[in-house]
């Protein structure tokens, strides 16, 4: 890509002086040179100095037999900066508890990546094209968890 049409500011934000385009995607490359997109920089949760990629936790949760779908976000935390929160849609007719979900995660991912908060939902907020709106999930979670003051301090 040479740049955005008639948008030199956006072009400068996306393409560095060496010509590399910074898309915001996080990727890994294997020994054979194959690249796998594993998340987005903006989706990264920084908890106590540890970088946590929601996609890794979501993949773990999708393997749980009760989980139909899962989305993971970061919510503000006074001690750690951010904490992990999972929004989970359960399969029809199947029940699970918050503790069951956390225990499953403890068995499959590093302890610091286990969601502190688990919320069971019927649906996720979506755009008209069906993309999950994590910023809306975060705003709603902040209100529900009473984290407005912590969020205000974190963004100040």
RODO-2510 file (C-alpha; in nm, 4 decimals, decimal comma):
residues 156
     n   res          X          Y          Z
     1     x     0,0000     0,0000     0,0000
     2     x     0,1322     0,3431    -0,0900
     3     x    -0,0985     0,5307     0,1449
     4     x    -0,4495     0,6527     0,2085
     5     x    -0,6050     0,8574    -0,0740
     6     x    -0,5751     1,2281     0,0123
     7     x    -0,5083     1,1408     0,3787
     8     x    -0,1391     1,2155     0,4484
     9     x    -0,1975     1,2176     0,8268
    10     x    -0,3498     0,8699     0,8252
    11     x    -0,0759     0,7487     0,5935
    12     x     0,1929     0,8777     0,8321
    13     x     0,0210     0,6989     1,1246
    14     x     0,0038     0,3666     0,9396
    15     x     0,3256     0,3600     0,7353
    16     x     0,6601     0,4224     0,9035
    17     x     0,9577     0,5995     0,7374
    18     x     1,1010     0,2629     0,6251
    19     x     0,7810     0,1791     0,4355
    20     x     0,6428    -0,0742     0,6835
    21     x     0,2657    -0,0644     0,7322
    22     x     0,1517    -0,0979     1,0924
    23     x    -0,1912    -0,2565     1,0782
    24     x    -0,2430    -0,3095     1,4517
    25     x    -0,2517    -0,6871     1,4050
    26     x    -0,0449    -0,9129     1,6294
    27     x     0,1055    -1,2122     1,4555
    28     x     0,3452    -1,5001     1,5037
    29     x     0,5640    -1,6587     1,2384
    30     x     0,6613    -2,0250     1,2473
    31     x     0,9916    -2,1781     1,1364
    32     x     0,8563    -2,2242     0,7813
    33     x     0,7659    -1,8557     0,7481
    34     x     0,3900    -1,9003     0,7875
    35     x     0,2234    -1,6102     0,9687
    36     x    -0,0751    -1,6490     1,2010
    37     x    -0,2754    -1,3469     1,3192
    38     x    -0,3237    -1,3912     1,6942
    39     x    -0,4930    -1,0674     1,7948
    40     x    -0,4920    -0,6903     1,7813
    41     x    -0,2639    -0,4500     1,9673
    42     x    -0,5647    -0,2540     2,0904
    43     x    -0,7181    -0,5724     2,2322
    44     x    -0,4130    -0,6487     2,4450
    45     x    -0,4693    -0,6441     2,8213
    46     x    -0,1787    -0,5280     3,0355
    47     x    -0,2202    -0,6771     3,3829
    48     x     0,0522    -0,5988     3,6329
    49     x     0,3068    -0,5526     3,3539
    50     x     0,2133    -0,8789     3,1781
    51     x     0,0852    -0,8621     2,8195
    52     x    -0,2251    -1,0768     2,7827
    53     x    -0,3776    -1,1453     2,4433
    54     x    -0,7559    -1,1965     2,4659
    55     x    -0,7527    -1,4280     2,1638
    56     x    -0,5501    -1,6865     2,3611
    57     x    -0,8048    -1,6897     2,6437
    58     x    -1,0941    -1,6944     2,3958
    59     x    -0,9443    -2,0006     2,2243
    60     x    -0,9206    -2,1741     2,5616
    61     x    -1,2803    -2,0874     2,6493
    62     x    -1,4084    -2,2092     2,3116
    63     x    -1,2780    -2,5567     2,4007
    64     x    -1,4967    -2,5703     2,7150
    65     x    -1,7948    -2,7987     2,6437
    66     x    -2,0505    -2,5505     2,7824
    67     x    -1,9244    -2,2474     2,5886
    68     x    -2,0879    -2,1491     2,2607
    69     x    -1,8880    -1,8278     2,2203
    70     x    -1,6598    -1,6094     2,4308
    71     x    -1,5124    -1,2616     2,4141
    72     x    -1,2392    -1,1373     2,6473
    73     x    -1,1724    -0,7756     2,7416
    74     x    -0,9638    -0,5807     2,9887
    75     x    -1,1323    -0,3746     3,2583
    76     x    -0,9579    -0,1147     3,4769
    77     x    -0,8085    -0,2248     3,8076
    78     x    -0,6509    -0,0039     4,0751
    79     x    -0,3827    -0,2587     4,1672
    80     x    -0,2885    -0,4264     3,8379
    81     x    -0,3854    -0,1589     3,5849
    82     x    -0,6239    -0,3967     3,4110
    83     x    -0,7987    -0,7228     3,4899
    84     x    -0,9286    -0,9878     3,2531
    85     x    -1,3027    -1,0257     3,1990
    86     x    -1,4738    -1,2943     2,9913
    87     x    -1,8180    -1,2550     2,8405
    88     x    -1,9563    -1,5996     2,7665
    89     x    -2,2508    -1,7333     2,5693
    90     x    -2,3413    -2,0820     2,6866
    91     x    -2,4666    -2,3588     2,4600
    92     x    -2,8428    -2,4066     2,4624
    93     x    -2,9595    -2,6127     2,7574
    94     x    -2,6172    -2,6279     2,9232
    95     x    -2,5301    -2,4561     3,2490
    96     x    -2,1960    -2,3480     3,3913
    97     x    -2,0874    -2,1391     3,6856
    98     x    -1,8290    -1,8650     3,7064
    99     x    -1,6102    -2,0887     3,9230
   100     x    -1,6320    -2,3795     3,6740
   101     x    -1,5154    -2,1485     3,3960
   102     x    -1,2265    -2,0159     3,6055
   103     x    -1,1223    -2,3670     3,7127
   104     x    -1,1198    -2,4803     3,3496
   105     x    -0,8987    -2,1832     3,2597
   106     x    -0,6627    -2,2546     3,5520
   107     x    -0,6095    -2,6029     3,4111
   108     x    -0,5297    -2,4786     3,0589
   109     x    -0,3653    -2,1351     3,0706
   110     x    -0,1270    -1,9432     3,2947
   111     x    -0,2822    -1,8352     3,6228
   112     x    -0,2383    -1,4609     3,5563
   113     x    -0,4490    -1,4991     3,2383
   114     x    -0,7492    -1,6542     3,4160
   115     x    -1,0435    -1,4126     3,3988
   116     x    -1,1112    -1,2365     3,7267
   117     x    -1,4616    -1,1559     3,6071
   118     x    -1,6969    -1,3853     3,4157
   119     x    -2,0274    -1,2628     3,2763
   120     x    -2,2794    -1,4906     3,1083
   121     x    -2,4655    -1,3187     2,8245
   122     x    -2,7241    -1,4008     2,5609
   123     x    -2,5488    -1,1888     2,2959
   124     x    -2,2581    -0,9519     2,2386
   125     x    -2,2986    -0,5931     2,1160
   126     x    -2,2402    -0,6037     1,7406
   127     x    -2,1963    -0,3644     1,4510
   128     x    -2,4396    -0,3877     1,1587
   129     x    -2,1841    -0,6128     0,9862
   130     x    -2,1696    -0,8514     1,2834
   131     x    -1,8371    -0,7463     1,4373
   132     x    -1,8195    -0,7586     1,8180
   133     x    -1,7931    -0,4122     1,9748
   134     x    -1,5511    -0,4706     2,2611
   135     x    -1,5447    -0,1013     2,3528
   136     x    -1,9174    -0,1233     2,4327
   137     x    -1,8583    -0,4373     2,6382
   138     x    -1,5852    -0,2562     2,8327
   139     x    -1,8048     0,0502     2,8965
   140     x    -2,0916    -0,1687     3,0171
   141     x    -1,8591    -0,3747     3,2381
   142     x    -1,7124    -0,0616     3,3963
   143     x    -2,0641     0,0547     3,4895
   144     x    -2,1779    -0,2879     3,6152
   145     x    -1,8643    -0,3453     3,8226
   146     x    -1,8625     0,0090     3,9621
   147     x    -1,5187     0,0856     3,8186
   148     x    -1,5895     0,4388     3,6955
   149     x    -1,3454     0,6001     3,9404
   150     x    -1,0662     0,3550     3,8558
   151     x    -1,1320     0,4059     3,4837
   152     x    -1,1179     0,7849     3,5262
   153     x    -0,7832     0,7610     3,7069
   154     x    -0,6410     0,5221     3,4429
   155     x    -0,7314     0,7587     3,1578
   156     x    -0,6261     1,0811     3,3321
***
